[in-house]
Amino acid sequence: MGNLIILSCNPGAETGDYLTGTLWSMFYPMFKDVAKFAAVDSIVSLLNDDGNGAIVLYPEEMHRVKGFDVKATFEMFHPEKAKGLPRMIKHTESLKTAITRIFPQYDRVFVALNGEVYKMCMAAAIEETGMWNKVRFYDQLAAAWDRKKISKLLTRDIRDSKATFNLKGEDKFCGGIVCVPERVDIEKKYIDRWTEFRKHVPERWQYWKWNQRFLCHCSEGES
């Protein structure tokens, strides 16, 4: 049991080591002593389905994705493209398989994904497996993802053994979605691109409308 941190995959999958990626090389040294790491990786759901689902435990499961390379872009998963919706469905179902396999092994799961499609599929998979009670899901628009803010929130939440956000009457880990403020230096065209993409996403993946799942709107300095 203990903590599990789930990040997005990166091109290091091909060589068998996610630590070659910038985000992983920053977060892993910070939290490796207090949490297990894993990645959401569409290599499993799209190229090399081994039946264990699209979450890869690090480092012992790197063999599942080594030698493969795929970049999960919003164009690949766009619901209005011929293969887009089937890919979203397949990836979500693969995540459900992985969640059922992995999450029961941990007390708390912290999900910090910097890919919009990955977030949509992961949120839907968590919802459909009924695992929100142990998941803290950090939500920040992919185009404006700020790893410094995310790292501060992870530090705060992992340090707090209950991570309750001071919710009255709660004396246990409080799972749900945390809305993280966007970076202010992102060009509007990138925000607009994802805003437009969200308009085409079927209801199953519209987690940003699940008001009951949001814990709070917090700044990086809150504790």
N, C-alpha and C positions, 0 to 999 in steps of 0.2 A: 504494500500500500504506500501512500505518499502522494507526491505531486507529479503531474505530467504536464509539460509544456508542448503545445503543438504549433509548429511554424509551417510556412509554405516551403515546398521543395525548391530546388535551384539546379543550375546546370551541373553542380557537383555530383548529382545522381549518376551521371554517365561514367564518372571515374570512381564512384563508390564512396564519396565523402562529401556530405552537405557542408562541412566546415569550410570549404573553399568559397562559399558564398558570403557576402558582406554581412547580412543580417545574422546568419548562423555564427560567424566568427566573432560577432559582438555579443550575442546573447548567451551562447554556450559557456564561455568562461565565467560569465556573471552568475549563472544559475545552476551549473552542472552539479554543485554540491548539495543542492536542495530540491532538485527536480530531475526526472527522467525527460528525455527529449524524443520527439517524433515529428514526422512531416506528413502533410497531406500531399500526395503525389499522384497525378493523373496518369503517370506511366503505367501504374497498376490497372487502373480502370479502362484505359484506352489501348494499351499496347501489350501488357504482360499480366493478364488476369490470372493470378495463382490461387484465387479463392479465399485469400486472407483479407481482402479489402484494401482500400486506397489510403491507409495510414501506415507509414513505415517507421518502426521503432529504430532509434539510433543508439549505438552503431550496429547492433546485431542483425538487423534486417536489411542492411544496405545491399546485400546480394540480390535482393528482389528487384532492384531497379538499375543495378550496375550494368553499363553497356548500352543503356537506352537513353534517349533524349527526346523530350517533347515540351514545348512551351505552351501552356494553357492560356490562350488569348481569348478576349471577348468575342473575336470574330469566329473562333472555332466553336464556341458554345452559343452563339446568337440564336435565339429561339425561332427567328424568321428565316434562318438558313437551313438548307436541306438536312444537314446532319447535326445541327446545333442542339435542338431539343432532345433527340435521342442520346447525345453525349451527356447532356445535363442529367438526364434520367439515369443513365448507366453509372455516372460518377457518384450521384447521390446514393444509389443502391449499394455501390461498392463501399462508400463511407459508412453506411448503416451496418454492413458486414463487419467492418473494422471496429466500429464503436462497440458493437456487441461483443467482439472478441477482446478488446483492450481495456475499455473504460472500467469494467468491474474490478480490475486489478489496482485501481488508484482511488484515493479519497477525494482528490480535487484535480480538475483538469482545466488548464488555462489555454485558451485558443487565441492565437494572435496571427491572423492570416493577412497578408498584404496583396491578395488577389481577390477581386470582386466576385468572380464566378465561384472561386473556392469558398468564399464566405457564404454565398447563397446556398450552395450544395451542402456545406457543413451544417449550417443552421437548420436546414430542412431535415437532414439526417438526425441531428440531435433531437429535434422536435418529434420525429416519427419513431425514435427509439425510447423516448421518455427519459432522457438523461440530463435534462436541464438542472436537476437538483445538485449535480456535482460539477457543473461546467460554468466557468467565467469566460465570456466571449467578448473580446474587445472589438468594437465596431468603429472603424474610421474609413472614410471613402478611400479606395485604393490609390487613386491619383494623388491624394494628399496625405499618404501614410507617413507617419512621423515616428521613427523607431525610438527616438529619445523619450517621447511621451509614453510610448508603450512600455519601454523598459522601466520608467518610473512607476507606472501602474503595477507592473509585475512585481517590482521590488516591494511596493506597499502591500499588495495583496498576499504575496507569499509570506511576508513577514508577519502578517496578521493571521494567526492560526485559524481563526473563524471567518475572517473576511466578510464581516456582516454589513459594512458600510454604515454602521451605527443605526441599523433599522430597528425601531422600537419593537420589543417583544421577540426579537430574533436572537437566539443564542446558539446558532449553528451556521455552518457555511451557507452562504446565500448565492445560489447560482443564477445566471441570467446574462443579459446583454448589457455591456457598458458602452455608452456613447462617448467617444473620445473626440475632443475638439480637433478640427482640421488645421493643417498648416496654413498660414496666411499668404505664403509666397507662391502658391500653385497657380498656374495660368488658368484662366476661366475656361478655355477650350477643353481642358482635360476634365474639369468638373462637369461641363455640359455633355461630354461624350458618355460618361457613366450615368448621368441623369437620364439621358435619352435611352440608353441601354435598358435601364430599369423599367421603362415604360412598356417594354416588350416581354418582360419576364412573367410567366404564369404565376398564379396566386401561390402555388406550392412553395415557391422560393422567395416570396416577398416578406422576408423577416423584418424589414424596417417598419412594417405596419403592425407588428405584434407588440402592441403597447404593454401587454401584460408580462412580457418577457424582459423589458428594459428595467434595469435596476435604478439607474440615475444618469444624469448628465453631469460629468465631473471634469474638473480641470486636473492637470498633472500634479498640482500641488496639494490636492485634497487628500485627507487621510481619515 
